[in-house]
């Protein structure tokens, strides 16, 4: 494109610097205010201990170091001398492309001849499409015969790659085979996506302040729509904004050159634009760096007041928000109801369609690769070859998935008349999330397979198949979570600008009047514009959440409801290191939606919800349903152990049970009787409906001393399977091997010790009514697993990186509820003893004080 040193004379350079100073002078005060607000928000989160939590089940590999090499190859490169030469191309984890003179120069540590940051780049593979983009960017396109792109006839290969960069010179590469071209494009495309979005996704004060200041600066110039050139770092995004306003000046100044008969018009134009862009960036970098240092010093001085006056600042902000809401809420709600809400379902369909196709393609690709591994490696002796194959799996080309996502551009065109939205940023963000999810799946599968290889007795094929099934189910959950987040953010970004643009004429001049409600001491900590945006955002977000939730309830695009995977008991033997205990290794994939059941109040500090299933022990003779169940024979220790190890399905206890429960009696009663002396071969079930109050439930006494919360719930009572207990005649209970002494049922301490010793015996657990009717009552749990259920249920709500310790009870209400549960249990036991019934006491491993 030629040199740029002589393209800008002193007058042009001074004009560009003056424009930067003038525009930056307007931007700087907005940035300072937003920096204080972002820092205040950070301190408030710290004081209130608020943390952003995102639940995912697939494990994520640690981020590679920025210097790690992702791609290195000898590639034909078109240099400044307009000649094709061999260059050693290296792309690192910092997503920067380096062009070295040779491989020897790279090994010796010589600096690269070209270091290219491909922010905003566009990759093309045909000269025709590339020249179409050049004609759109250059004002001198009429009757121009110029050899601008590299001549096709002189190319050393049949597979070229054109890299088009905004405001900078383009780069050209050439390959001899299609596979090499595809590999290069895959890595380069990933670098472009990360360079575009990684900085803007950071949660630092600088990034938050810049994004909000950038938005408010554009809105002051009546620019509310999204902008596709907000990419890269804060300096680059601001430079792109200023450069856009500078382009008309450059076109005017170069008009004489553009009208001449020179054969290199395009080269002169693009070289001049590049020189102006670099000058603007350099001048802006100095101003922005100084501004950031000033803001850091400013918040250090303000921090003491922020911490000491946080309550007063919050109260003042709340008062101002109420004033603003009284003015804004009604017109904003009306516009959303009339002009936005009717379009939301259509926007959802247009956006989520291509995105879901991309994720589905990724899932199918992963499933096919894992299935191929299961077929190719059946012998544990091939462990090294298997590791190499899994490494190749991590380098899979996802271009077919990206092609599905790129269909967003075609789908969204129908909505451009209503909402002026740039889809390129959404596509880049979606592709980054998609690739990350694929890497998580591969890494989780690798962890499970490696653990299987450590055990020589493991059947490798079966272990790999189970690992494949597990990670695919985890992928389904994580995919649904990621896509719902993408969808909510996209719907807000698409519709919010139109609302603000519509309301601006009515409220833009009114907002400064609300400054009078802010104390002078807190003027740096409260922003009328931010509160105004928050109110509109909340109104819109309410409608969008309803649309997304409705789509999930209808199972559109395989979106899952959050309650489906809130509770599960995974097989710990195949859980990868560091994964969440709630990781759904074998989630139940039955067509009916299943939601979790809160833990029983006898097992933890929780209260059974209404219409839940609670388990009790019944006499087999009092159950009318025992004859309808299949007979289960006695299970030995070895059989029990084998059954537990080979079980591949997790058991789900659900809270939302069917309301249409048939029973022989109009009001079935919950009955607690003595367990027979012999082993009960058949589990006994009794279903009871929820009653209106504890006083109306059936009980031996009929007064307050009823069965606590159990009398108010729809329950399923299941007798323990294969557990020997003391009989009614007072004979001592025998152990399985007859080697342990008899234990009297009247001694709670001895019974407690006995239960701990016999921790491998399956006992009764909480199940849903649907599970019991479907035969899932034969799922087996040990008493230790049962005691751990409340902890597992609580861990499900947190992120995968959990600590082993549980937080102590620090709430008076929790302590009070815990004491009430202990009292209720004692009342139940006392009631049973008064009726002459022998009660088998199941105590937790640790005494609750």
N, C-alpha and C positions, 0 to 999 in steps of 0.2 A: 504494500500500500504506500510505500515511500516513507521518508523521514518526516517527523512532525516538528522539528526544532524551528524551522523557518516558516511554518504555516500560520502562526499566530504572532502578529506584530505587537508592539507595546500597547497600542490603543485597544486592541481586542483583549489582551491579557488584563489590562486595568479595568475594562468594562466587566469582564467575567468576575474578577475579584470583588468589584463594587456590588454586583448583583448578589454574590454570595453573602457579603457583609449585611446588605439590606434585608435579605430574607432571613438570615440567621438571627438578626436583631429582633425580629418578630417571634421567632421560634424559641429563643432562649428563655424568656420569662415563663412560657407555658411549660417548658421542660423543668425549670426549677421548682415550680409549684407541684408538678406531678411527681418529682423525685421525693419531695417532702411527704406527699401523701403515700407513696409506695413504701417509704421507710416507716411511716407511722403504722401502716397496715402490717408490716413485718413485725414490729414490736407488739402490736395487739395480738397477732397470732402467737407470738412467743409467750405473752402473759396469760392468754387463755388456753395455751397448749393445744392449739388447733393444728391438725396435720391433714394434708390431702392424702386420702387413701384410695387406692385403686386395686381391687381384688383381681388377681390373675392366678391361674392354676399351673400353667406351663412355666417351667423354670427359664430364667433369662441368663445368658452367658455374660460374664463381665465384659465391659467395653474394652476393646483393644487399645493399646497405646497409639498415640497419634502418628508415631513414626513407623508403625507396622506396614509392610508392603502388601497391598492387595492385588497388584497387577504389575508385571514386569515382562517386557518383550521387546525384541528388535522390530521396529515398525518403520515403514517408509513415510517420511514427513516432508511436506512442501515448505521450504524455508524462505527467508526474506529475499534470497537471490532468485526466487521462482524456479528452483530446481528440486527434484526429488532426491533425498538423501536418507540413508539408513541412520536412524536415531534410536537410542535405548530409552523407551518410554516406561516411566514408573509412576504408579498411582498409589498413594498411601492412605492410611486410615483417617488422616486429616482431610481427605477428599480434595487433594491438590494434585494436579498433573505436573510431572517433571520430565523435561526433555534433556537427556544427557548426550554428549558427543558420541560416546561409545560405552560398551559394557566395562571396559577397562577403566575408563574415567569414573564410572559409577562406583566400581569396587575400590578405587583409590580414594574415594571421598571428595572428588572434585565437585564444585557447585554446578548445578544444572545450567545449561545454556538458556533454558526457558522454564519459568515457573508459572503455571497457568492456574488461576482460580476460576473454574467454569460457572460462576454464578449467573443464572439467567440464560444459560446456553440452550440452544436448540440443535438437535442432531438430525441430519438429513443424509440420505444415501444416494440421491440422484441429483444430477446437475440441474435438471429442469426445475425441481422444487426449490433448490437453493437459489437459483436466479430469480424466481418469483419473489422470494423474501427480500432479496437485494433490491429489486425494482420498487418494492413497497417502501423501503427505508431510504432510498435515494431520490431526490427531487428531479434529477436529470435522467429520465428514462426514455424520453422520446427520441426515436431514431438514433439510438446509440449503438455503435458497433465496437465493442470493447472486449478484449480478452481479459476479463476480470477474474473468473474462476480458473483453476488449473486446467490446462488443455486435456481433454479426455484421451486424445491420441497418444500423448506422452506419458500416460499413467503406467506405472510398473505393474499394476494388477487390475483385476476387474471389479474389485469391491472397494470403492472409495467411501470415506466418511467426511462429511462437511460439518464443522462445528461453528455455528453462527452465534456470536456474542454481542449483546447490546452495547453500543457506544465504544466497542473495542474491535481490534482487528480479528478476523476469523482465522481458524486453523484447519488444515487439511491433512488427512491421513489416508493411506492406501494399503490394502491387504490382498494377498494372493488367493485366499480361500474364504469361503463363507463362514466357516466355524470360527476362524480367527477374528473376522469382522464382528460376528455376533458376541463373542466374549468381550471384545474391547468396548462395544456399545453398551453391554450390560453393566460393566463396571463404571464407565464414564457417565451413564445415565444416573446411576446411584450417587455418584459424586455431585452431580448437578442438583439432584433433589435435596441432598443433605446441605449443600451450600446455600440453597434457597431458604430452607426452613429451620435448620438446627438452631441458629442464633435466636430467632424470633420465638422459639418454644421455651427458652430459658425462663426461670421464675425469679431472676434477680431484680433488684430495685432498678438497675439501669435499663433493663429490657422493658419492664412494666412501665416505667416513666416514659421511655421513648415511644412505645406503641400508643399510649394514651395521648401524649403530646402531639405525635404525628397525626392522629385522628382529629384532634381539636384544631390543629393548624389547618388542615384541609377543609374542615367544616367552616372555619372562618372565611374561606374563599368559596363557600357554597358547593363544596365537593363532598358529597355524602356517600357516593357509590364506592364499591370495592375497587382496588387498584392492583393490577398484576405485577407492578414493578416494585412493590414493597417486598424486597427479597434481600438475602444476605445480611450483613452487619448493619448496625444503625447508621454508620457513616455512608455505606453504599446505598442504603434505602433513601437517605436524605439527599445524597448526591443525585440519584435518579430523579427525585422530585424536582430539584433545582434545575437539572439538565433538561427536563421536559419543557420548562419555561424558557430555557435558553435556546432551544432549537430554532424557533422563528428568527431570532437575531442572527444566528449563524447562516441560515438559509438566505437571509437578506444580504449579508456581507459577502457571501460567495456567489451571489447571483451573476455577476459578470463572468466569472469563471465557468459557471454552469451553462451560459449561453454561447460560449466560445466553441470552436471546432476541435478542441483538444481531444485526443483519443483516450486520455486517462482521467476523464471527469469523475468517474466513480472513485477511483483511488484517491484523488485529491479531496473529494468530499469526506470519505470515511476516515482518511488520515487527519483531516482538520477536526472532525468530530472527536476522534480519539484524543487528540492533543488538548482540546478544550475540556474533555472529561477528566483527564489526568490532572490538569491544572486546577479544575474545580475541586477534585477530591483532595488534592494536597492542601489547598487553602482551607477547605472545610475541616480537614482532620485536625489542623492546629486549633481552630475555634472550638470544635467539639471536645477535644482533649482538655482544653482549659476549662470549659463549662463543667465537665464531669468532676474535675478536681475541686472546683468551687462548690459544687453540690455536696461532695463528700465532707468538706469542711463545714458546710452549713448545717447538715444533719447531725454532725457531732456536737455542735453547739445547741441544737434543738432537742437532742435526745433526752436530756435531764427533764425538760418541761414535758415532753411527750409522756414519759413514764409517770411523773408525779401528778399530772393533770389529765390522765387518760379518761377517768370517769367524767370529768367536766366536759372534755372534748366530745366524748360519746353522747352525752346528754344534749349538748348544743347541736350536734349533728342530727340527732333524732328529732329535735324540735324543728330544725330547718327542713328536714325531710317531710315532716307532717304538713308544713306550710306549702311546700312544693307539690306534694301529692294532692292536696285539696284543689290545686289549680290544674294539674296535669292529668290526673287519673281519668276523669270522665271523658275528655276528648280523645285521649290515647286509647282508652278501652273501646270507645265507639268506632274509631278508625280500624282498630285491630279486628273487631267483630265484623265490620262491613267489608273491609278491603283486604284483609290478610287471612283471617280464619278460613274463608271459603277456599282459598288456594292452597292451604297447607297440605291436605291429602294428596293433591296433584303434584306438589313440589316433592313430597316424600316419595311418591312413586318414581318420579323422574330421577331423583338423586340416588335412592337406595337400590334401584334396579341394576345399573352398571356396577355399583360398588359390591353388591352381593354376588354378582356374577364373577367378579374378580376373586373374592374370597372363596367361593365355591370351586373355582378352577384351581386355586392354591391347595385346597383340601384334597381334591381328586389327585392332583399331582403328587402330594405327599403320600397319600394312601397307596398310589401305584408304586412309588419308590420303595416304601417300606415292605410292600407285598413282594417286590422283586428281591429284596434282601432276604426275606424269609425263605424264599424258594432257592436262592443261590447258596445260602450258608446254613447247612443243617448240622455241621460238625463243629464242636467247640475247638478243635485243633486249628481251625482257620481263623482264629481270633485276629491275627494281624491283618489278613486280607479284609476281614469284616470292618476293622477300624478304618482302613483306607477307603472302603466303599462308603462308610458313613461320612467321611470327610468330603468325598465327592458329592454326596447328597446335600451337604451344607452349601455347596457351590452351584446348586441347581439354577438354571436360567428361568427367571419368572416373567419373561417378556410376554408370554401368552396371557398371564394374569393381568399384567399392566395394560395390555391391549383391551381387555374387557373393561377395566376402569376408565380408560381413555374414551370410552363411549359416552361419558358424561357430557362431553362437548356437543355431541349430536342431540342428546336428550334435553339438555337444558335450553337449547335454542328456542323452543316453543314458549318458554317462560321469560325470555329476555324482554318482551314488550311490557311485562308487568314489573319485573324486578331486574334491574341492570346489575348483573353479578358476573364477576370474572371466575371462571371455573378452573383455571390453571392451578391456582393455589390449592384448591380442594383436591385436585387430582394428585398433586405432589405429596400432600400430607397423607392421603389415603394410601398411596404406594409405599411410603415410608412405614406406616403402621402394618401394612400387609407383609412387607419383607421382614419386619421385626417379629411378627407372629410366626412366620415360617422358620426363622432362626430359632425361636423359642421351642417350636415343635421338634425340630431336629436335635436340639441340645437335650431336651427332656428324654427323647427316645434314646439318645446316646448314653445318658446316665443310667437308664433302666437296663439297657443291653450290657453295659459294662458291669453293672452289679450282678447280672445273671452269669456273666463269664467268670466272676470270682468264685462261684460255687460249682465245682466240677460235677456234682450230682444233678444239676439242673438240666432239663431238656431244653436245649437252646432254641429249637424251632418253636416250641410252645411258649417259652419265655418271650421271644421276639413278637409272637402273635399277640400275646397279652399286652405287651408294651405298646404295640401298634394300636390296639383297641383303646387302650387307656389314653394315649396322647391325642387320638382323634376326638374322643369325647371331651377332653380338656380343651382342645382346639375349638370345638363347637361353642363351649361356654365363653372362652376368651374372645372368640370372633364376634359373638353376639354383643358382648360388653363393649368391644372396640367400635363396632359398627353403630351401636346406639349413641355412643359419644360423638362419633363423626357426624351422625345424622342431626343430633341436637345442635351442635356447633354450626353445621352448614345451614340449617333452617334459620337460625338466628342471624347469621351473617348475610343470608340472602334477603330476609324480610326487614331486618332492623333499619337499614338505610332508608327505605321508602317511608317508614313511619316518621323518622326524624326529619326527613326532607319535607314531609307534609305538615308537621307541627312547627317547623322552624319559623315561618312567617308570623305565627301567633305568639310564640314564646321567646324568640331570640332576643327581642328588645326588652322583654319583661324580666329575664333572668338576672341581669345586673342589679335590679331593685332589691333582690333578696339578700344582697350582701350586707344589708343593714341588720340582719338577724345574727350576724357572726361577730363575736367579740374580737376586738382588735388583736388581742394576744393570741387568738386561735385562727387568725386569717390564713396562716400558712398551712393549717392542718385540716381545713374544711373547704371544699370546692362546690359551688352551686352547680357548675356544669356536670361534675361527676355524679352528684346526687340526682340530677335531672335524668342523666343517662341510666342510672341504676333503676329508677322508677319505671321508665319505659321498658327496660330490659326485663324487669320482673313481670310486668304485665304480659309481655310477649312470651316469656319463658313458660308461663302458666299454660297458655294455649298450646305451645309446642310440646310440652311434656304430656299433655292429654293425648295429642295425636300419636306421639311415639309409643306411649303406653298402650293405646288402643291397637296399634299395629303389632305390638308384642303379644297382646292377649289373643289376637286373631292369628298369631304365628305367621305373619307375613315376612317373607324373605328370611325365614328361619331365625327370626328374633325370638329370644327366650325371655320369659319373665324372671325377675330377680329371685323370686321365692323358690324357683325350681331346684336350684343347687345350693340352697342355704344350709343343708344339713346332710351329711353322709358319713359313713364309717368306711374309710378306705383300708385296703389291705396294706398294713404297715410293712410287710415283708417286701413289697415291690415299690415302696415310696422312695423317690430319688432323694439324695441328701439335701436337706434344707427346704424341702417342699412343705407346703402347708398341710396340716393334718386333715383338713377338709378337702383335700385334692380329690376330685371325683374319678378315681381309677376305673371304677365299673359303674358308671351312673346308669340308673334304670331308664331305658329308652322306650318304655311302653308308650302307646299313643296317648293315653290319658295323662294330663298334666298333674304332677305330684309335687306337693309343697311340704315343707318340713314341719315336724312336730316338736314343740318345745319340750325340754327334758322334764321328767316326772319330778314332783316336789319331794319325793322320797330319795331322789338321787342327787339333788343339787338345790341351790337356792333359786328355784323357779316355781312359778305357779301354773298349774295346768290350765290351758285355755279351754273354753267351752267347746263342745263337740270334738274333744280329743279322745284318744284311746288310752285307758289306764289299765294296768295289768294287776290281777290278784290271783291268788291260788284258790281253786274250788275243789270241792269233793267231786269225784267222777260220777258218783251216784246222783248228785243233784243237777247234773248237766244233761239237758235234753238234746244237745247238739253233738255229744261225743260219738254217737252211733254214726253220724253222717261224715265223720272224718276218717281218713285212711289210718289203718293201724300202723304204728311205728314201733319196731322192735327195740330191744335194749341195745344201746350203743356202747361198745367198749372204749377204753382209753385210746387204743391205737386207731380205731375207726374214727373216733371223735377228732383226734389230732389230724388224721389224713383228710377228713372232711373239711376241717377249718383251713388247712393249707391249700387245698385244691379249689376252695370256693372262689369263683371269679366274679361274683356279682356282689356289689355293695347293697346293704339293706337300707331302705329309706323308711323313716317313720314320718308320716304326714300329718299335718294339722288340719287340713281341710278335708274332712271325711264326708262320705255320702250322707245326706239327710234322710234318704228313704231307706230306713232300716226296718226290715220285716221281723216280726217276733210273734210267737204263738200267743203271748199274753199281752193285753193292752198296756200294762205298766210292769215290765220285767223288773225284778228286784235284784240288787247286788247282794250276793250271799257269800259269807266267809265261813268256811267250815274247816274241820281238821283234815289234814292230808293223810291218806291211807298209809299203812306201814309198808306195804310192798311198793316196788317201783311202778310208777304209772306209765304204762307203755304208750298211752294215747293222750296227747295234750287235750285238755278240756277247755272249752270256750263258753263264756256267757256274755252276751251283749246286753247292755242296759242303756236306756235313753236318758238324756239330761232332764233333770227335774227343775222345777221353778226355784226352789230354795232348799237349803239343808233341812229345814224342818219338815218338808213334805216327803223326803226320801225315806225308803224303807230301812229300818234298823231294828235291832232287837229291843232297844229301849224306846225309840220313838221321840227322844228329846234332843238336846243340843249335842249330846255325846254321840254324834253320828260319825260317819267316815269322812270328816273334814271336807275337802273339795271333791272327793271321789263321788259323793252322792249327787253332785250337781252336774256330772259329766256323762256323755255317752261313752261307755267303757266296753273293753273287751278283756275278760278275765281268762288268763291262760295258766294252766297248771305247769309247774316246772317239769321238764322232761329229763328222765333218768337221774333224778336226785332222790336219795334216800333220806327220809325224815322219821322222826319218832312217831309212833302210832298213838292211837287214843288209849290203848291199854297200858301205856306207860313203859312198854318194852324199850330197851335202848336201841338206838339206831346203829346199824352195822356199816362199816366202811366198805369200799369196793373190794379191797384186798383182805378184809377182815384182820388187818394188823393193827388198827388203831383202836383205842379204848372207846367204849360207848360214852356218849355225851348226853347229859340230861337236857331236855328242852327248857327246863326252868332256870338254867344258868346262862344268862345273856353273854357273859364274858367268854364262856367255853364255846358257846355257839358261834360267837364272833370269830374266835380263833379257828374253829373248824371250817368256817366259810372261807377264811383266808387260805387255809391249807388246800382246800379243794377248789382252787381258783380256776381250774380247767374245766369244771363242770358247767354245762350250759344252764342258764336260769331264765326266768321269764323276763321279757322286755316289753317296752311300749311299742305298739304297732298301730297302724291305721286300720279301720274297719275293712277298707278295700284289700289291704295286704292279707288280713286274716282270712277273708273269704276266698282270696286267690291262692291260698296255701302257703303264703310267705311266712307263716308262723313257725315253720321249721328252720328258719335262719337261726343260727346259734351264736350266742355271745357269752363270753366269760364274765364273771362278776367284776373283774378289774376293768374290762371294756365298758361295762354298764356304768361303773362309777366315773369313768372318764368322759362319758357322753356330754355332760354340761360344759366341760372345758372345751371339747371339740366344737360344740355348737357355738360357743362364744368366739373361738378362733376362726370360724368360718367367715365372720364379718370383717376380719382384718386382712392385711396384706399377707402374701405368702411368706415373707421374711418375719417369722414370729419368734419370740423368745420362749424358752421353756417355762419360765416362771409365770404364775398367774398373779395379777395384782391383788393386794389385800383389800378386804372390805373396808372402805373408808366412808361409807354412806350410812347415816343413821337409819334410813328407811330399809336398806338391805338387811341390816342387823335385826331390825324389828321384824321384818318378814321371815327371817331365818328362825328367830325365836318362836314366832307363831306356828311355823311348820313343825318344830319339835314338839310344841304343846299339842298340836293336832294329832301327831303320830302317837303320842302317849295316850291321848284320849281314845284313839282307835284300839290300841292294845288293851287299855283298861276295860273298854266295853266288851271286847272279845273274852277277856278273862272272867268278867262278871257273868257271861253266858255259858261259862264252862267250856269254852273252846280253847284248844291249844293253838298258840300262834307261833309261827316260825319267824324269827326276827332276822331281818337282813339289815345289817348296819354297814355304814360306809367304812372304808379302810382307816380313815383318820377321824377321830372323835371331834365333833363340832362343839366348841365352847360358846 
